Amino acid sequence: MPSFKLTLAYEGTDFVGWQRQANGPSIQGLLEEACLELDGRAVTVNGAGRTDAGVHALGQVASCSLERPVSPDVVVRALNARLPPGVRVLSAVEARPEFHARFDARAKTYRYRIWNAAVLDPFERRYAWHLSGPLDVEAMGGAASLLEGRHDFAGFQASGSATHTTERTIRTSVVTRTGPLVVYEVTGEGFLRHMVRTIVGTLVDVGRGRWPAERVRDVLMAADRTLAGPTAPAEGLFLVSVEYGDL
């Protein structure tokens, strides 16, 4: 049975997220339906990250095994022929039989986009959080840098989440601005549910002058979600890429 590493891009607005759900179309569900047609049997597709409803991906990674002997280029063409236009398989490569997109991932990079201007560009409405008031991007960048390293991120995860440990390692955490577009980009070895969006909400409160940059350190030390900012809207978040070792 050939195993494949699939790299995907999708526009998440019209989907309930990555994971299969009963209340609407998911990326995982669509891929498994396409694989069923291609392989003639039920196929489990595992994703590197369980993106939420409305979240987009530039480089999501999935893994699956097929019984039918097919080449990677055929997999790309066959799956894209069966997927809606908002979901595309960008590439497929053969992987070792035990390859798992989630458990073998070494790091992920996420990007969050904020449109900081009085008027929202209508072509950005699905892909950015619109904030019209002034933002101190320098203060936001200083706060973001305090997240780098290994910390307990319990204060930045969704309430009620269950996980073995809330400690995570962040490699880079940076805020930049180009015209009206403010971008937060973070690379880490793992993320908790809603962690990036809660970080963004907290950085925005720093940028608005509601809190000093050191507030993020207080949230880390207290591990208390009530001390962090609001959860930023889903539409501004993109899963950019996933890193792996040998396939």
VEXKE-453676 format. One record per atom (N, C-alpha, C): residue in one letter; residue number from 1; x negated, y, z; atom name. Coordinates in steps of 0.05 Angstrom, whole numbers. Atoms other than C-alpha are relative to their C-alpha. Layout:
BEGIN
R residuo num      X      Y      Z atomo
R       a NUM      X      Y      Z    CA
...
END
This chain:
BEGIN
R residuo num      X      Y      Z atomo
R       m   1    -17    -24      0     N
R       m   1      0      0      0    CA
R       m   1    -18     25      0     C
R       p   2     16    -24      0     N
R       p   2    -34     65    -22    CA
R       p   2     11     21     19     C
R       s   3     -8    -21    -18     N
R       s   3    -33    120     30    CA
R       s   3     -9     27    -11     C
R       f   4      6    -26     12     N
R       f   4    -32    194     12    CA
R       f   4      1     22     21     C
R       k   5     -1    -26    -14     N
R       k   5    -47    261     42    CA
R       k   5     13     20    -20     C
R       l   6    -14    -19     17     N
R       l   6      3    311     13    CA
R       l   6     -3     28     12     C
R       t   7      0    -28     -8     N
R       t   7     -7    386     16    CA
R       t   7     24     14    -12     C
R       l   8    -26    -11      8     N
R       l   8     58    425     13    CA
R       l   8      1     30      5     C
R       a   9     -8    -28     -5     N
R       a   9     84    496      7    CA
R       a   9     30      0     -1     C
R       y  10    -29     -3      1     N
R       y  10    155    515     23    CA
R       y  10      8     27     11     C
R       e  11    -13    -25     -9     N
R       e  11    199    576     33    CA
R       e  11     22     -9     19     C
R       g  12    -16     13    -20     N
R       g  12    232    559     98    CA
R       g  12     28     12      6     C
R       t  13    -24    -14     -7     N
R       t  13    292    606     98    CA
R       t  13     25    -18      0     C
R       d  14    -25     16      3     N
R       d  14    344    555     75    CA
R       d  14     -1    -27     13     C
R       f  15      4     27    -11     N
R       f  15    319    496    116    CA
R       f  15      1      1     31     C
R       v  16     -2      2    -29     N
R       v  16    329    473    188    CA
R       v  16    -27     -5     13     C
R       g  17     27      4    -10     N
R       g  17    254    464    195    CA
R       g  17    -12    -25    -13     C
R       w  18     13     24     11     N
R       w  18    206    407    182    CA
R       w  18     15    -25      7     C
R       q  19    -10     26    -10     N
R       q  19    238    353    224    CA
R       q  19     29     -6     -9     C
R       r  20    -27      9      7     N
R       r  20    299    312    202    CA
R       r  20     20      8     22     C
R       q  21    -21     -7    -18     N
R       q  21    363    338    233    CA
R       q  21     27     -5    -13     C
R       a  22    -27      7     11     N
R       a  22    437    323    225    CA
R       a  22     15     25    -10     C
R       n  23    -16    -24      6     N
R       n  23    458    396    217    CA
R       n  23    -10     15    -24     C
R       g  24      8    -15     24     N
R       g  24    424    414    151    CA
R       g  24    -25    -13    -12     C
R       p  25     23     11     14     N
R       p  25    368    400    101    CA
R       p  25    -27      7     14     C
R       s  26     26     -4    -11     N
R       s  26    298    391    129    CA
R       s  26    -21     -7    -21     C
R       i  27     22      6     19     N
R       i  27    231    388     93    CA
R       i  27     -7    -30      1     C
R       q  28      5     29     -3     N
R       q  28    217    318    121    CA
R       q  28     21    -17    -13     C
R       g  29    -22     15     12     N
R       g  29    285    293    100    CA
R       g  29      0      1    -30     C
R       l  30      2     -2     29     N
R       l  30    278    319     30    CA
R       l  30    -23    -16    -12     C
R       l  31     23     16      9     N
R       l  31    210    288     22    CA
R       l  31      5    -30      2     C
R       e  32     -6     28     -3     N
R       e  32    234    221     48    CA
R       e  32     20     -9    -20     C
R       e  33    -20      7     21     N
R       e  33    293    222      0    CA
R       e  33    -14     -3    -27     C
R       a  34     15      1     25     N
R       a  34    245    237    -57    CA
R       a  34    -18    -25     -2     C
R       c  35     17     24      0     N
R       c  35    198    181    -36    CA
R       c  35     17    -25     -3     C
R       l  36    -18     23      3     N
R       l  36    257    133    -31    CA
R       l  36      6     -5    -30     C
R       e  37     -5      3     29     N
R       e  37    274    146   -104    CA
R       e  37    -25     -9    -15     C
R       l  38     25      7     13     N
R       l  38    201    140   -124    CA
R       l  38     -8    -29      6     C
R       d  39     11     26     -9     N
R       d  39    184     77    -84    CA
R       d  39     21    -22      2     C
R       g  40    -21     20     -2     N
R       g  40    252     42    -81    CA
R       g  40      4    -12     27     C
R       r  41     -3      9    -27     N
R       r  41    249     35     -6    CA
R       r  41     -2     24     19     C
R       a  42      3    -22    -19     N
R       a  42    253     77     57    CA
R       a  42    -29      5      7     C
R       v  43     28     -8     -5     N
R       v  43    188    115     68    CA
R       v  43      0     21     22     C
R       t  44      3    -20    -21     N
R       t  44    168    152    131    CA
R       t  44    -22     19     -8     C
R       v  45     19    -21      6     N
R       v  45    134    218    119    CA
R       v  45     -6     15     26     C
R       n  46      8    -14    -24     N
R       n  46     95    249    177    CA
R       n  46    -13     26     -7     C
R       g  47     11    -27      5     N
R       g  47     79    323    180    CA
R       g  47    -21      8     21     C
R       a  48     20    -10    -19     N
R       a  48     20    359    212    CA
R       a  48     12     17     21     C
R       g  49    -13    -18    -19     N
R       g  49     65    410    245    CA
R       g  49     30      1     -4     C
R       r  50    -29      0      1     N
R       r  50    139    412    262    CA
R       r  50      9     29     -1     C
R       t  51     -9    -27      3     N
R       t  51    155    481    235    CA
R       t  51     30      3      5     C
R       d  52    -28     -5     -7     N
R       d  52    220    511    260    CA
R       d  52     16     10    -24     C
R       a  53    -18    -11     20     N
R       a  53    280    534    220    CA
R       a  53     -9     28     -8     C
R       g  54      8    -27     10     N
R       g  54    261    594    176    CA
R       g  54    -29      5     -2     C
R       v  55     29     -3      2     N
R       v  55    186    584    183    CA
R       v  55    -10    -10    -27     C
R       h  56     11      7     27     N
R       h  56    146    580    118    CA
R       h  56    -26    -15      2     C
R       a  57     26     14      0     N
R       a  57     85    540     98    CA
R       a  57    -14      5    -27     C
R       l  58     17     -2     23     N
R       l  58     28    554     50    CA
R       l  58    -17    -25     -4     C
R       g  59     17     24      1     N
R       g  59    -10    491     67    CA
R       g  59      7    -20     22     C
R       q  60     -8     22    -18     N
R       q  60     31    442    108    CA
R       q  60    -12    -26    -11     C
R       v  61     11     26      8     N
R       v  61      2    371    106    CA
R       v  61     19    -22      9     C
R       a  62    -16     23     -7     N
R       a  62     41    306    105    CA
R       a  62    -14    -26     -8     C
R       s  63     12     25      7     N
R       s  63     22    233    103    CA
R       s  63     22    -21     -5     C
R       c  64    -19     22      6     N
R       c  64     59    172     74    CA
R       c  64    -14    -22    -14     C
R       s  65     10     23     14     N
R       s  65     47    103     46    CA
R       s  65     21    -10    -19     C
R       l  66    -18     10     20     N
R       l  66     78     75    -17    CA
R       l  66     -7    -28     -8     C
R       e  67      6     27     10     N
R       e  67     85      4    -41    CA
R       e  67     -6      0    -30     C
R       r  68      4     -1     29     N
R       r  68     87     23   -114    CA
R       r  68    -28     11     -6     C
R       p  69     27    -10      7     N
R       p  69     17     31   -145    CA
R       p  69      2     24    -18     C
R       v  70     -1    -25     15     N
R       v  70     15    103   -167    CA
R       v  70    -24     17      6     C
R       s  71     23    -18     -3     N
R       s  71    -40    154   -178    CA
R       s  71      9     26     14     C
R       p  72     -8    -25    -13     N
R       p  72    -41    220   -139    CA
R       p  72     14     20    -18     C
R       d  73    -13    -20     18     N
R       d  73    -23    262   -200    CA
R       d  73     29     -8     -6     C
R       v  74    -28     10      5     N
R       v  74     39    218   -212    CA
R       v  74     17      6     25     C
R       v  75    -15     -6    -24     N
R       v  75     59    227   -139    CA
R       v  75      8     29      0     C
R       v  76     -7    -29      0     N
R       v  76     56    303   -146    CA
R       v  76     22      5    -19     C
R       r  77    -21     -6     20     N
R       r  77     97    304   -210    CA
R       r  77     27    -13      8     C
R       a  78    -25     14     -6     N
R       a  78    148    252   -186    CA
R       a  78     14     13     23     C
R       l  79    -13    -12    -23     N
R       l  79    161    285   -119    CA
R       l  79     11     28     -7     C
R       n  80    -10    -27      7     N
R       n  80    166    355   -147    CA
R       n  80     24     -1    -19     C
R       a  81    -24      3     17     N
R       a  81    216    330   -199    CA
R       a  81     25     -5     16     C
R       r  82    -22      7    -17     N
R       r  82    260    308   -141    CA
R       r  82      6     20     22     C
R       l  83     -2    -19    -22     N
R       l  83    250    366    -93    CA
R       l  83     13     26    -10     C
R       p  84    -11    -26      8     N
R       p  84    287    433    -93    CA
R       p  84    -23     20     -6     C
R       p  85     21    -19      7     N
R       p  85    248    493   -121    CA
R       p  85    -14     13     24     C
R       g  86     12    -13    -23     N
R       g  86    235    520    -51    CA
R       g  86    -20    -18     14     C
R       v  87     20     19    -12     N
R       v  87    191    459    -34    CA
R       v  87    -17    -11    -22     C
R       r  88     18     10     21     N
R       r  88    130    441    -75    CA
R       r  88    -23    -16     13     C
R       v  89     24     15     -6     N
R       v  89     77    387    -68    CA
R       v  89    -22     12    -16     C
R       l  90     22    -13     14     N
R       l  90     13    424    -85    CA
R       l  90    -21    -20     -9     C
R       s  91     20     20      7     N
R       s  91    -33    364    -85    CA
R       s  91      5    -25     16     C
R       a  92      0     26    -13     N
R       a  92    -39    291    -66    CA
R       a  92    -27    -13     -4     C
R       v  93     25     15      2     N
R       v  93   -102    252    -50    CA
R       v  93      3    -26     16     C
R       e  94     -1     25    -14     N
R       e  94   -111    180    -30    CA
R       e  94    -15      2     27     C
R       a  95     11     -1    -27     N
R       a  95   -126    170     44    CA
R       a  95     -3    -28     11     C
R       r  96      2     26    -13     N
R       r  96   -146    113     89    CA
R       r  96     27     -9     10     C
R       p  97    -26     10     -7     N
R       p  97    -87     68    108    CA
R       p  97     11     11     26     C
R       e  98     -9     -9    -27     N
R       e  98    -84     93    180    CA
R       e  98      2     30      2     C
R       f  99      0    -29     -1     N
R       f  99    -87    167    162    CA
R       f  99     28     10      9     C
R       h 100    -24    -11    -11     N
R       h 100    -35    207    201    CA
R       h 100     -3     30      0     C
R       a 101      3    -29      3     N
R       a 101    -23    280    184    CA
R       a 101      0     15     26     C
R       r 102     -1    -14    -25     N
R       r 102     -7    300    255    CA
R       r 102    -23     -8     19     C
R       f 103     19      9    -20     N
R       f 103    -53    258    298    CA
R       f 103    -29      3     -9     C
R       d 104     28     -3     10     N
R       d 104   -115    265    253    CA
R       d 104     -7     30     -5     C
R       a 105      5    -28      4     N
R       a 105   -109    341    248    CA
R       a 105    -20     11     21     C
R       r 106     20    -11    -18     N
R       r 106   -169    378    278    CA
R       r 106      6     29      7     C
R       a 107     -7    -28     -5     N
R       a 107   -142    449    273    CA
R       a 107     21      9    -20     C
R       k 108    -20    -13     17     N
R       k 108    -86    491    245    CA
R       k 108     -3     30      0     C
R       t 109      0    -29      1     N
R       t 109    -83    563    222    CA
R       t 109     28     10     -6     C
R       y 110    -25    -13      4     N
R       y 110    -20    604    228    CA
R       y 110     -4     30     -5     C
R       r 111      1    -29      5     N
R       r 111     -6    674    202    CA
R       r 111     28     11      5     C
R       y 112    -26    -14     -5     N
R       y 112     48    722    226    CA
R       y 112     -2     27    -12     C
R       r 113      0    -25     15     N
R       r 113     68    782    184    CA
R       r 113     21     19     12     C
R       i 114    -17    -21    -11     N
R       i 114     98    847    211    CA
R       i 114      0     23    -20     C
R       w 115     -2    -23     17     N
R       w 115    124    902    165    CA
R       w 115      6     24     17     C
R       n 116     -2    -22    -19     N
R       n 116    111    965    205    CA
R       n 116      3     26    -15     C
R       a 117     -6    -24     15     N
R       a 117    145   1022    168    CA
R       a 117     29      7      5     C
R       a 118    -28     -9     -4     N
R       a 118    210   1062    171    CA
R       a 118     19    -16    -17     C
R       v 119    -17     15     19     N
R       v 119    238   1024    111    CA
R       v 119    -13    -27     -6     C
R       l 120     10     26      7     N
R       l 120    231    950     99    CA
R       l 120      1     -4    -30     C
R       d 121      1      8     28     N
R       d 121    209    930     29    CA
R       d 121     20    -23     -3     C
R       p 122    -20     22      3     N
R       p 122    268    887      5    CA
R       p 122    -12    -26     -8     C
R       f 123     13     25      8     N
R       f 123    220    836    -23    CA
R       f 123    -15    -13     23     C
R       e 124     13     11    -24     N
R       e 124    191    826     47    CA
R       e 124     20     -9     21     C
R       r 125    -20      5    -21     N
R       r 125    257    815     83    CA
R       r 125      0    -29     10     C
R       r 126      1     28     -8     N
R       r 126    248    739     85    CA
R       r 126    -27     -9     11     C
R       y 127     28      8     -5     N
R       y 127    174    740    100    CA
R       y 127    -14     17     21     C
R       a 128     13    -18    -20     N
R       a 128    161    792    155    CA
R       a 128     20      9     20     C
R       w 129    -15    -12    -21     N
R       w 129    187    820    220    CA
R       w 129     -1     30     -4     C
R       h 130      0    -29      4     N
R       h 130    209    892    208    CA
R       h 130      1     15     26     C
R       l 131      2    -17    -24     N
R       l 131    187    940    263    CA
R       l 131     -6     28    -10     C
R       s 132      3    -27     10     N
R       s 132    196   1014    249    CA
R       s 132    -16     19     17     C
R       g 133     15    -18    -18     N
R       g 133    163   1045    310    CA
R       g 133    -30     -4     -2     C
R       p 134     29      2      2     N
R       p 134     88   1058    316    CA
R       p 134    -11    -24     16     C
R       l 135     14     22    -14     N
R       l 135     42   1000    336    CA
R       l 135    -29      7      2     C
R       d 136     29     -4     -4     N
R       d 136    -27   1007    366    CA
R       d 136    -14    -26     -6     C
R       v 137     11     25     10     N
R       v 137    -61    954    325    CA
R       v 137    -27     -6     14     C
R       e 138     25      5    -15     N
R       e 138   -128    964    361    CA
R       e 138      5    -13     27     C
R       a 139     -7     12    -26     N
R       a 139    -95    948    428    CA
R       a 139      9    -29     -4     C
R       m 140     -9     27      6     N
R       m 140    -61    888    397    CA
R       m 140    -23    -19     -6     C
R       g 141     23     16      6     N
R       g 141   -127    863    370    CA
R       g 141    -16     -7     25     C
R       g 142     14      6    -25     N
R       g 142   -160    870    438    CA
R       g 142     14    -20     17     C
R       a 143    -16     20    -14     N
R       a 143   -103    831    470    CA
R       a 143     -3    -27    -13     C
R       a 144      2     26     15     N
R       a 144   -107    777    416    CA
R       a 144    -26    -14      6     C
R       s 145     27     12     -4     N
R       s 145   -182    766    428    CA
R       s 145     -1    -14     27     C
R       l 146      1     12    -26     N
R       l 146   -168    749    501    CA
R       l 146     11    -29      0     C
R       l 147    -11     27      2     N
R       l 147   -132    686    477    CA
R       l 147    -20    -21    -10     C
R       e 148     19     18     11     N
R       e 148   -194    656    446    CA
R       e 148    -13    -17     22     C
R       g 149     11     18    -20     N
R       g 149   -224    596    482    CA
R       g 149     21    -20      9     C
R       r 150    -18     20    -11     N
R       r 150   -191    541    522    CA
R       r 150     15     11     24     C
R       h 151    -16    -11    -22     N
R       h 151   -133    562    566    CA
R       h 151     25    -17      3     C
R       d 152    -26     12     -4     N
R       d 152    -68    538    595    CA
R       d 152     21     20    -12     C
R       f 153    -19    -18     14     N
R       f 153    -15    567    548    CA
R       f 153     29     -5      7     C
R       a 154    -28      5     -9     N
R       a 154     46    546    589    CA
R       a 154     17     24     -1     C
R       g 155    -15    -24      0     N
R       g 155     67    618    593    CA
R       g 155      9     10    -28     C
R       f 156     -6     -7     27     N
R       f 156     71    622    517    CA
R       f 156     16    -21    -15     C
R       q 157    -15     21     13     N
R       q 157    112    560    503    CA
R       q 157     30      4      5     C
R       a 158    -28     -2     -3     N
R       a 158    187    554    494    CA
R       a 158      9    -12     26     C
R       s 159    -10     10    -25     N
R       s 159    226    544    558    CA
R       s 159     12    -28     -4     C
R       g 160    -11     27      1     N
R       g 160    244    472    572    CA
R       g 160    -16    -20    -17     C
R       s 161     16     19     16     N
R       s 161    190    442    528    CA
R       s 161    -14    -20     17     C
R       a 162     13     22    -15     N
R       a 162    160    376    549    CA
R       a 162    -25     -8    -16     C
R       t 163     25      8     13     N
R       t 163     87    360    533    CA
R       t 163    -19    -11     21     C
R       h 164     18     13    -18     N
R       h 164     31    320    563    CA
R       h 164    -18     20     14     C
R       t 165     16    -21    -12     N
R       t 165    -13    381    574    CA
R       t 165      5     26    -15     C
R       t 166     -4    -26     13     N
R       t 166     -5    455    560    CA
R       t 166    -26     15     -5     C
R       e 167     26    -11      6     N
R       e 167    -79    468    553    CA
R       e 167     -6     -2    -30     C
R       r 168      7      0     29     N
R       r 168   -101    487    482    CA
R       r 168    -25     17     -4     C
R       t 169     24    -15      7     N
R       t 169   -164    513    449    CA
R       t 169      5     17    -25     C
R       i 170     -4    -19     22     N
R       i 170   -159    575    405    CA
R       i 170    -28      8    -10     C
R       r 171     26     -8     11     N
R       r 171   -218    587    358    CA
R       r 171     -2     29     -7     C
R       t 172     -1    -28      8     N
R       t 172   -199    654    329    CA
R       t 172     28     11      3     C
R       s 173    -26    -13     -5     N
R       s 173   -143    703    345    CA
R       s 173     -4     30     -7     C
R       v 174      7    -26     12     N
R       v 174   -144    767    303    CA
R       v 174     25     15    -10     C
R       v 175    -21    -17     11     N
R       v 175    -98    825    286    CA
R       v 175    -13     20    -19     C
R       t 176     10    -19     20     N
R       t 176   -109    867    223    CA
R       t 176     23     16    -12     C
R       r 177    -20    -16     12     N
R       r 177    -72    921    186    CA
R       r 177     -9      9    -28     C
R       t 178      4    -10     27     N
R       t 178    -67    938    112    CA
R       t 178     25     15     -8     C
R       g 179    -24    -16      5     N
R       g 179    -19    996     99    CA
R       g 179     21     -6     21     C
R       p 180    -21      6    -20     N
R       p 180     48    978    131    CA
R       p 180      0    -28     10     C
R       l 181      0     29     -7     N
R       l 181     30    904    137    CA
R       l 181    -20     -5     23     C
R       v 182     16      9    -23     N
R       v 182      5    881    205    CA
R       v 182      0    -30      1     C
R       v 183      2     30      2     N
R       v 183    -20    809    205    CA
R       v 183    -15    -10     25     C
R       y 184     13     15    -21     N
R       y 184    -36    764    264    CA
R       y 184     -7    -27    -11     C
R       e 185      9     26      9     N
R       e 185    -77    703    246    CA
R       e 185    -14    -15     22     C
R       v 186     11     15    -22     N
R       v 186    -95    648    294    CA
R       v 186     -7    -28     -9     C
R       t 187      9     27      6     N
R       t 187   -134    583    287    CA
R       t 187     -5    -14     27     C
R       g 188      3     14    -24     N
R       g 188   -130    531    341    CA
R       g 188      2    -30     -4     C
R       e 189      0     29      2     N
R       e 189   -137    457    355    CA
R       e 189     27    -12      5     C
R       g 190    -27      9     -5     N
R       g 190    -64    452    374    CA
R       g 190     17     22     10     C
R       f 191    -18    -22     -8     N
R       f 191     -2    494    389    CA
R       f 191     24    -12     13     C
R       l 192    -25      7    -13     N
R       l 192     58    489    435    CA
R       l 192     24     11    -15     C
R       r 193    -24     -9     14     N
R       r 193    129    499    412    CA
R       r 193      5     30      5     C
R       h 194     -5    -29      0     N
R       h 194    142    573    396    CA
R       h 194    -24     16     11     C
R       m 195     24    -13    -12     N
R       m 195     71    589    421    CA
R       m 195     -9     24    -16     C
R       v 196     10    -22     16     N
R       v 196     50    632    362    CA
R       v 196     21     23      0     C
R       r 197    -21    -21      1     N
R       r 197    117    670    359    CA
R       r 197      2     14     27     C
R       t 198      0    -13    -26     N
R       t 198    114    683    434    CA
R       t 198    -24     18      4     C
R       i 199     24    -16      0     N
R       i 199     43    708    428    CA
R       i 199      5     26    -15     C
R       v 200     -5    -24     16     N
R       v 200     65    755    373    CA
R       v 200     19     19     14     C
R       g 201    -18    -17    -15     N
R       g 201    123    781    415    CA
R       g 201    -14     15     22     C
R       t 202     16    -12    -21     N
R       t 202     74    795    471    CA
R       t 202    -19     21    -11     C
R       l 203     18    -19     12     N
R       l 203     24    829    425    CA
R       l 203     15     25     -9     C
R       v 204    -16    -22      9     N
R       v 204     79    873    397    CA
R       v 204      7     18     24     C
R       d 205     -5    -16    -24     N
R       d 205     97    896    468    CA
R       d 205    -24     15      8     C
R       v 206     25    -15     -4     N
R       v 206     24    914    477    CA
R       v 206     -3     22    -20     C
R       g 207      3    -20     21     N
R       g 207     24    951    411    CA
R       g 207     20     23      3     C
R       r 208    -20    -21     -5     N
R       r 208     86    990    432    CA
R       r 208     -7     16     25     C
R       g 209      9    -14    -24     N
R       g 209     50   1012    495    CA
R       g 209     15     -8     25     C
R       r 210    -15      8    -23     N
R       r 210     96    974    542    CA
R       r 210    -18    -14     21     C
R       w 211     19     14    -17     N
R       w 211     38    933    571    CA
R       w 211    -29      6     -9     C
R       p 212     28     -2      8     N
R       p 212    -38    939    572    CA
R       p 212     -9    -27    -13     C
R       a 213     10     24     14     N
R       a 213    -79    889    531    CA
R       a 213     -4    -23     20     C
R       e 214      6     20    -20     N
R       e 214    -96    852    596    CA
R       e 214     25    -16      8     C
R       r 215    -24     14     -6     N
R       r 215    -24    830    601    CA
R       r 215     -1    -30     -9     C
R       v 216      1     27     10     N
R       v 216    -39    768    559    CA
R       v 216    -17    -17     20     C
R       r 217     15     15    -20     N
R       r 217    -91    747    611    CA
R       r 217     17     -6     24     C
R       d 218    -19      5    -23     N
R       d 218    -38    754    666    CA
R       d 218     19    -23     -7     C
R       v 219    -18     21      8     N
R       v 219      9    709    626    CA
R       v 219    -15    -27      1     C
R       l 220     15     25     -1     N
R       l 220    -46    657    618    CA
R       l 220     -5     -9     28     C
R       m 221      7      8    -28     N
R       m 221    -65    658    692    CA
R       m 221     25     -9     15     C
R       a 222    -24      7    -15     N
R       a 222      7    655    717    CA
R       a 222     15    -24    -12     C
R       a 223    -14     21     14     N
R       a 223     31    604    665    CA
R       a 223     30      2      3     C
R       d 224    -29     -7     -4     N
R       d 224     99    638    670    CA
R       d 224     11     12    -25     C
R       r 225    -12    -10     25     N
R       r 225    141    646    607    CA
R       r 225     14     27      4     C
R       t 226    -15    -25     -5     N
R       t 226    181    703    639    CA
R       t 226    -18     24     -1     C
R       l 227     18    -23      1     N
R       l 227    119    747    639    CA
R       l 227     -8      7    -28     C
R       a 228      7     -5     28     N
R       a 228    108    741    564    CA
R       a 228     22     16    -14     C
R       g 229    -19    -16     16     N
R       g 229    142    781    509    CA
R       g 229     21    -18    -12     C
R       p 230    -22     16     13     N
R       p 230    202    759    467    CA
R       p 230    -12    -18    -22     C
R       t 231      8     18     22     N
R       t 231    197    703    415    CA
R       t 231      5     15    -26     C
R       a 232     -2    -15     26     N
R       a 232    184    737    348    CA
R       a 232     18    -16    -19     C
R       p 233    -18     14     19     N
R       p 233    233    720    291    CA
R       p 233    -16    -20    -17     C
R       a 234     13     21     15     N
R       a 234    218    658    250    CA
R       a 234    -11      9    -27     C
R       e 235      6     -6     28     N
R       e 235    215    692    182    CA
R       e 235    -28     11     -5     C
R       g 236     27    -11      4     N
R       g 236    147    724    194    CA
R       g 236    -22    -21      2     C
R       l 237     20     20     -6     N
R       l 237    111    659    209    CA
R       l 237     -6    -19    -23     C
R       f 238      9     19     21     N
R       f 238     70    617    160    CA
R       f 238    -20    -19     11     C
R       l 239     21     19     -5     N
R       l 239     32    553    170    CA
R       l 239    -19      1    -24     C
R       v 240     18     -6     22     N
R       v 240    -29    570    128    CA
R       v 240    -16    -25     -9     C
R       s 241     16     23      8     N
R       s 241    -73    508    130    CA
R       s 241     -4    -19     24     C
R       v 242      5     20    -20     N
R       v 242    -91    445    168    CA
R       v 242    -28    -12     -6     C
R       e 243     27     11      4     N
R       e 243   -162    419    178    CA
R       e 243     -2    -29      9     C
R       y 244      4     29     -6     N
R       y 244   -184    346    177    CA
R       y 244    -30     -7     -3     C
R       g 245     26     11      5     N
R       g 245   -247    305    180    CA
R       g 245      1    -18    -25     C
R       d 246     -1     19     23     N
R       d 246   -257    245    134    CA
R       d 246     28    -11     -3     C
R       l 247    -25     13      6     N
R       l 247   -195    218    100    CA
R       l 247     -2    -30     -3     C
END
